[in-house]
Amino acid sequence: MKTTFFSEFIRTAKEAPRLYFVPLIGAVRAIKAEFRRVEEAEGLTPLDPTAKQ
């Protein structure tokens, strides 16, 4: 069975207390929000993660 970082992360998240992952989730959300803010300030549209390039 092939495991990826994301699948290991999800498995661990289900087994570990939620408080352990709250700072990490908050950091990811803050980084995404900052990228959106910068893109909007530059007049660019935010990237759609589901859009094919």
C-alpha distances in whole Angstrom, upper triangle without the diagonal:
4,6,10,13,14,11,12,16,16,14,17,19,19,20,22,26,26,29,27,25,29,30,27,27,31,31,28,31,34,32,32,35,37,35,37,40,40,39,42,44,44,44,41,39,36,33,31,27,26,29,28,30
4,7,10,11,9,10,14,14,14,16,18,19,20,22,25,26,28,26,24,27,28,25,25,29,28,25,28,31,29,29,32,34,32,33,37,37,36,39,41,41,41,38,36,33,29,28,24,24,26,25,26
4,7,8,6,7,10,11,10,13,15,16,16,18,22,22,24,22,20,23,24,21,21,25,24,22,25,28,26,26,29,31,29,31,34,34,34,36,39,39,39,36,34,31,28,26,22,23,25,25,26
4,5,5,6,8,10,11,12,14,16,17,18,21,21,23,20,18,21,22,18,19,22,21,19,22,24,23,22,26,27,26,27,31,31,30,33,35,35,36,32,31,27,24,23,19,20,22,22,23
4,6,5,6,9,10,10,12,14,15,16,19,18,20,17,15,18,18,15,16,19,18,16,19,21,20,20,23,24,23,25,28,28,28,31,33,33,34,31,29,26,23,22,19,20,23,22,24
4,5,5,6,9,10,10,12,14,15,17,17,19,16,14,16,17,14,13,17,17,14,17,19,18,18,21,23,22,23,26,27,27,29,31,32,32,29,27,24,21,20,16,17,20,21,22
4,5,5,6,9,10,11,13,14,17,17,19,17,15,18,19,16,16,20,20,17,20,23,22,21,24,26,25,27,30,31,30,32,35,35,36,32,30,27,24,23,19,19,22,23,25
4,5,5,6,8,10,11,12,15,15,18,15,14,17,18,15,16,19,19,17,20,23,22,22,25,27,26,28,31,32,32,34,36,36,37,34,32,29,26,25,21,22,25,26,27
4,6,5,6,9,10,10,13,12,14,12,10,13,14,11,12,16,16,14,17,19,19,19,22,24,23,25,28,29,29,31,33,34,35,32,30,26,24,23,20,21,24,25,27
4,5,5,6,9,10,12,12,14,13,11,14,16,13,12,16,17,15,17,20,20,20,22,25,24,25,28,30,30,31,34,35,35,32,30,26,24,23,19,20,24,25,27
4,5,5,6,9,12,12,15,14,12,16,18,16,15,19,20,18,20,23,23,23,26,28,28,29,32,33,33,35,38,38,39,36,34,30,28,26,23,24,27,28,30
4,5,5,6,9,10,13,10,10,13,15,13,14,17,18,17,20,22,22,23,25,27,28,29,31,33,33,35,37,38,39,36,34,31,29,28,24,25,29,30,32
4,5,5,7,7,10,9,7,10,13,11,11,15,16,15,17,20,20,21,23,25,25,27,29,30,31,33,35,36,37,34,32,28,27,26,23,24,27,29,31
4,6,8,8,12,11,10,13,16,15,14,17,19,18,20,23,23,23,26,28,28,29,32,33,34,35,38,39,39,37,34,31,29,28,24,25,29,30,33
4,7,9,12,11,11,14,17,16,16,19,21,20,22,25,26,26,28,30,31,32,34,36,36,38,40,41,42,40,38,34,32,31,28,28,32,33,36
4,6,8,7,8,11,14,13,14,17,18,18,20,22,24,24,26,28,29,30,32,34,35,36,38,40,41,39,37,33,32,31,28,29,32,34,36
4,5,6,8,10,12,13,13,15,17,18,19,21,23,24,25,27,29,30,31,33,35,36,38,39,40,38,37,33,32,31,28,30,33,35,37
4,5,6,6,10,11,10,12,15,15,16,18,20,21,22,24,26,27,28,30,31,32,34,36,37,35,33,30,29,28,26,27,31,33,35
4,5,5,8,10,10,11,14,15,16,17,19,21,22,23,25,26,27,30,31,32,34,36,37,35,34,30,30,29,27,29,32,34,36
4,6,7,8,10,11,13,14,16,17,19,20,22,23,25,26,27,29,31,32,33,35,37,35,33,30,29,29,26,28,32,33,35
4,6,5,6,9,10,11,12,14,16,17,18,20,21,23,24,26,27,29,30,32,33,31,30,26,25,25,22,24,28,30,31
4,5,5,6,9,10,11,12,14,16,16,18,20,21,22,24,26,27,28,30,32,30,28,25,25,24,22,25,28,30,32
4,6,5,6,9,10,10,12,14,15,16,18,20,21,22,24,26,27,29,30,29,28,24,24,24,23,25,28,30,31
4,5,5,6,9,10,11,13,14,15,17,19,20,21,23,25,26,27,29,27,26,22,22,22,20,22,25,27,28
4,5,5,6,9,10,11,12,14,16,17,18,20,21,23,24,26,27,25,24,20,20,19,17,20,23,25,26
4,5,5,6,9,10,10,12,14,15,16,18,20,21,22,24,26,24,23,20,20,20,19,22,24,27,28
4,5,5,6,9,10,11,12,14,15,17,18,20,21,23,24,23,22,19,19,20,18,21,24,26,26
4,5,5,6,9,10,11,12,14,16,17,18,20,21,23,21,20,16,16,16,14,18,20,22,23
4,5,5,6,9,10,11,12,14,15,16,18,20,21,19,18,14,15,15,14,17,20,22,23
4,5,5,6,9,10,10,12,14,15,16,18,20,19,18,15,16,17,16,20,22,24,25
4,5,5,6,9,10,11,12,14,15,17,18,17,16,13,14,15,14,18,20,22,22
4,5,5,6,9,10,11,12,14,16,17,15,14,10,10,12,11,15,16,19,19
4,5,5,6,9,10,11,12,14,15,14,13,10,12,13,14,17,18,21,22
4,5,5,6,9,10,10,12,14,13,13,11,13,15,16,19,20,23,22
4,5,5,6,9,10,11,12,11,11,8,9,12,13,16,17,19,19
4,6,5,6,9,10,11,9,8,6,8,11,12,15,16,19,18
4,6,5,6,9,10,10,10,9,12,14,16,19,19,22,22
4,5,5,6,9,9,10,9,12,15,17,20,20,22,21
4,5,5,6,5,6,6,9,12,14,17,17,19,18
4,5,5,6,6,7,11,13,16,19,18,21,20
4,5,8,10,11,14,17,19,22,21,24,23
4,6,9,10,13,16,19,22,20,22,21
4,7,9,12,15,18,21,19,21,20
4,6,9,12,15,17,15,17,16
4,6,9,12,14,13,15,14
4,6,9,12,11,14,14
4,6,9,8,10,10
4,5,5,9,10
4,6,8,10
4,6,9
4,6
4
